[in-house]
Amino acid sequence: MKMQAYSITENTSTKYLIALSAIVMLLLFFLFSGLVFGNNDHAKVQQTPLEESLTISGYGELIVEDWIYNPDENFMIVTLNLENSPTIYNENLIFVAQEKEDPNRDLPTSVEYQNGTQYVISIQQVSSSFEVMALDINKVDNSNGSLIQGEPSPLKGGEKSNELARIYTDERKVKVDTQLSIQTEKEYEVASLSQKINQAKKTIEEKEGLIQKIEERLKEIDQKVVELESEQFYETEEEKEQTNAQINQLENEKDQLNREASDGELAIQTTREKLTMLKGKRDMVEG
């Protein structure tokens, strides 16, 4: 009986060991399969953030306002804002597009709209699987017609290129719009003015909110000062000095807040004048 029990125990242990080994091997397979066969899901996303200021060394800042892809028509529309790059937005710029699918081919690009600070660029003949799209921004040197030398470009192996800046969109992150189309210059002008109008309204709203908070804080300060002054009737000379120090600190804060409120009111007035001008210009373009 003991021999039989020992045999059963040994067989059971062997089965458990085999099952455990199989589980470990299966886990190791799933763990390392991505490394062995390659896993595109883990590839780094190359996506230039939208609506964020990007520094162009020596030239100011660039904002990528929008980047939209129409896969049905195989083209993209990129909207750039160079308002904070006064040294280059009045210059001649050349845009070169390349995709990771075929980095040796320059895709056809065209400036569909330009108003000094804003550029709308179309990229044509985009592959159905472009993976990553890069757009080079080059500045023409008017003295000899050559391009200003820029920074190294990582897309084609790190060799030097002529761009002032290179921006990207990733196939996994790009905005997709199958209704996207190339509009007329008038339509782009109206859209640009509408965007500026909305931004002006937002600025006014933010400044008004800031002033409201300042006014609330000023009331709190006035109330606190009254309380501190009334408490001084029952304080020693040493305590009165400490209270005076608190009152002076509150008065200094009050002066600072009044200056901020005055600046905010001036900004609101200026922005309202700009808003009226923008609305008038939009009405004129639409009419």
C-alpha positions in Angstrom: 0.0 0.0 0.0 2.8 2.4 0.8 4.5 1.7 -2.5 1.2 2.4 -4.3 0.6 5.6 -2.4 4.2 6.7 -3.1 3.7 6.0 -6.8 0.4 8.0 -6.9 2.1 10.9 -5.2 5.1 10.8 -7.5 2.8 10.7 -10.6 0.7 13.6 -9.3 3.8 15.7 -8.6 5.1 15.0 -12.1 1.8 16.1 -13.7 1.9 19.3 -11.6 5.5 20.0 -12.7 4.6 19.5 -16.4 1.5 21.7 -16.1 3.6 24.4 -14.3 6.3 24.2 -16.9 3.8 24.6 -19.7 2.2 27.7 -18.1 5.7 29.3 -17.6 6.6 28.6 -21.2 3.3 30.1 -22.4 3.8 33.2 -20.3 7.4 33.6 -21.6 6.1 33.3 -25.2 3.6 36.1 -24.8 6.1 38.2 -22.9 8.8 38.0 -25.6 6.8 37.5 -28.7 6.5 41.2 -29.3 10.3 41.5 -29.1 10.9 38.6 -31.4 8.4 39.3 -34.1 8.2 43.1 -33.6 5.1 44.9 -32.4 4.1 48.1 -34.3 1.8 49.1 -31.4 4.8 49.9 -29.3 6.4 52.2 -31.9 6.9 55.8 -30.8 4.1 58.1 -31.9 5.5 61.0 -33.9 2.9 63.7 -33.5 3.5 67.4 -33.2 1.0 68.8 -30.6 -1.7 71.1 -31.9 -2.4 74.5 -30.5 0.9 74.7 -28.7 3.8 77.1 -29.2 6.8 75.5 -30.8 10.1 77.4 -30.7 11.9 78.0 -34.0 15.5 78.7 -32.9 16.3 82.4 -33.8 12.9 83.0 -35.5 10.2 83.0 -32.8 7.4 80.5 -32.4 5.1 78.4 -34.5 1.7 77.0 -33.7 0.2 74.1 -35.6 -3.5 75.0 -35.4 -4.9 72.0 -37.2 -3.8 68.9 -39.3 -6.6 67.0 -41.0 -6.5 64.0 -43.3 -9.0 62.9 -45.9 -8.2 59.2 -46.6 -10.9 59.0 -49.4 -9.2 61.7 -51.4 -5.6 61.1 -50.2 -4.8 64.6 -49.1 -4.2 66.6 -46.0 -4.7 70.2 -44.9 -2.3 71.8 -42.4 -3.0 75.1 -40.8 0.0 77.0 -39.3 0.1 80.2 -37.2 3.3 82.3 -37.4 2.0 85.3 -35.5 4.8 85.0 -32.9 7.5 84.6 -35.6 7.6 88.2 -37.1 11.0 87.6 -38.6 9.8 85.0 -41.0 6.1 85.3 -41.6 6.6 88.1 -44.2 9.3 86.0 -46.0 8.8 83.5 -48.8 8.4 80.0 -47.3 8.6 76.6 -49.1 6.9 73.6 -47.7 8.1 70.0 -48.4 6.1 67.0 -47.3 7.5 63.4 -47.0 5.9 60.3 -45.6 7.6 57.4 -43.8 6.1 55.0 -46.3 8.4 56.5 -49.0 10.8 59.1 -47.4 12.6 59.6 -50.7 9.5 61.1 -52.4 8.5 64.7 -52.0 4.7 64.9 -52.1 3.0 67.8 -53.9 2.2 70.7 -51.6 0.4 73.9 -52.2 -0.3 77.1 -50.1 -4.0 77.4 -50.4 -4.3 80.5 -48.2 -1.9 82.9 -46.6 -2.6 86.1 -44.8 0.8 87.1 -43.4 0.6 85.1 -40.2 -1.5 82.1 -41.1 -0.8 79.5 -43.7 -3.1 76.8 -45.0 -1.1 74.1 -46.8 -2.5 71.1 -48.7 -0.5 67.9 -49.1 -1.6 65.7 -52.1 -1.0 62.1 -53.1 -0.8 60.8 -49.5 -0.4 57.0 -49.4 -3.2 55.0 -47.8 -0.6 53.8 -45.2 1.7 56.8 -44.7 2.6 55.9 -41.1 4.2 59.2 -40.3 3.9 62.4 -42.4 6.6 65.1 -42.0 6.2 68.7 -43.2 9.4 70.8 -43.6 9.2 74.6 -43.4 11.9 76.2 -45.4 12.7 79.9 -45.7 14.1 81.3 -49.0 17.1 83.6 -48.8 16.0 86.4 -51.2 19.6 87.5 -51.7 20.6 84.4 -53.7 17.5 82.3 -53.9 18.9 79.6 -51.6 17.3 78.1 -48.5 18.4 79.0 -45.0 20.3 76.1 -43.4 18.3 74.5 -40.6 18.7 71.8 -38.1 19.3 68.0 -38.7 16.2 66.1 -39.7 15.5 62.8 -37.9 13.1 61.2 -40.5 15.7 60.2 -43.0 18.4 59.0 -40.7 19.6 62.3 -39.0 21.3 63.9 -42.0 21.3 67.7 -42.3 18.5 69.3 -44.1 17.4 72.8 -45.1 14.3 73.3 -43.0 13.7 75.9 -40.4 11.3 73.5 -38.7 9.9 70.0 -39.2 6.5 69.0 -37.9 4.8 65.6 -37.9 1.5 63.9 -37.8 1.1 60.2 -37.0 -1.3 57.8 -38.8 -2.6 56.8 -35.4 -3.3 60.3 -34.1 -4.1 62.5 -37.2 -7.6 64.0 -37.4 -9.7 62.2 -40.1 -12.4 63.9 -42.0 -13.8 62.3 -45.2 -15.7 65.5 -45.9 -12.6 67.6 -45.9 -12.2 69.6 -49.1 -10.0 72.4 -50.4 -11.9 75.7 -50.1 -11.7 79.0 -51.9 -9.5 81.8 -50.7 -12.7 83.7 -49.6 -13.8 80.8 -47.5 -10.4 80.5 -45.8 -10.4 84.2 -45.2 -13.9 84.1 -43.5 -12.8 81.0 -41.4 -9.7 82.8 -40.3 -11.6 85.9 -39.3 -14.2 83.9 -37.5 -11.4 82.1 -35.5 -9.9 85.5 -34.5 -13.4 86.7 -33.5 -13.9 83.7 -31.3 -10.5 84.2 -29.8 -11.2 87.8 -29.1 -14.5 86.9 -27.4 -12.7 84.3 -25.3 -10.1 86.9 -24.2 -12.8 89.3 -23.2 -14.6 86.6 -21.2 -11.4 85.5 -19.5 -10.5 89.1 -18.6 -14.0 89.8 -17.2 -13.7 86.6 -15.1 -10.3 87.7 -13.8 -11.7 91.2 -12.8 -14.7 89.6 -11.1 -12.3 87.5 -9.0 -10.2 90.6 -8.2 -13.3 92.5 -7.0 -14.3 89.6 -4.8 -10.8 89.5 -3.3 -10.8 93.3 -2.8 -14.1 93.0 -0.8 -12.5 90.3 1.4 -9.4 92.6 2.0 -11.6 95.6 3.0 -13.6 93.4 5.4 -10.4 91.9 6.9 -8.8 95.4 7.4 -12.0 96.6 9.2 -11.8 93.6 11.5 -8.1 94.1 12.2 -8.6 97.8 13.0 -11.4 97.1 15.4 -9.3 94.5 17.2 -6.6 97.0 17.8 -8.7 98.7 20.5 -8.1 95.7 22.8 -4.5 94.9 21.9 -1.2 95.8 23.5 1.3 98.0 21.8 3.3 95.0 20.6 0.1 93.3 19.2 -0.9 96.6 17.5 2.4 96.6 15.7 1.9 93.1 14.4 -1.7 94.0 13.4 -0.4 97.1 11.5 2.0 94.9 9.7 -0.8 92.6 8.5 -2.9 95.7 7.5 0.0 97.1 5.5 0.5 93.7 3.7 -3.2 93.6 2.8 -3.1 97.2 1.5 -0.1 96.3 -0.7 -2.0 93.4 -2.1 -5.0 95.6 -2.7 -2.8 98.1 -4.7 -1.5 95.2 -6.8 -4.9 93.9 -7.5 -6.2 97.3 -8.5 -3.4 97.6 -11.0 -4.2 94.2 -12.4 -7.9 95.1 -12.6 -7.0 98.4 -14.4 -4.8 96.4 -16.9 -7.6 94.0 -17.5 -10.1 96.7 -18.2 -7.7 98.3 -20.7 -7.2 94.9 -22.4 -11.0 94.4 -22.6 -11.4 97.8 -24.2 -8.7 97.1 -26.7 -10.0 93.7 -27.5 -13.5 95.0 -28.0 -12.2 97.5 -30.5 -10.4 94.7 -32.3 -13.5 92.6 -32.2 -15.6 95.3 -33.9 -12.9 95.7 -36.6 -12.8 91.9 -37.2 -16.6 91.6 -37.5 -16.6 94.5 -39.9 -13.9 93.0 -42.0 -15.7 89.6 -42.1 -18.9 91.2 -43.1 -17.1 93.0 -45.9 -15.4 89.7 -47.2 -18.7 87.8 -47.0 -20.6 90.6 -48.8 
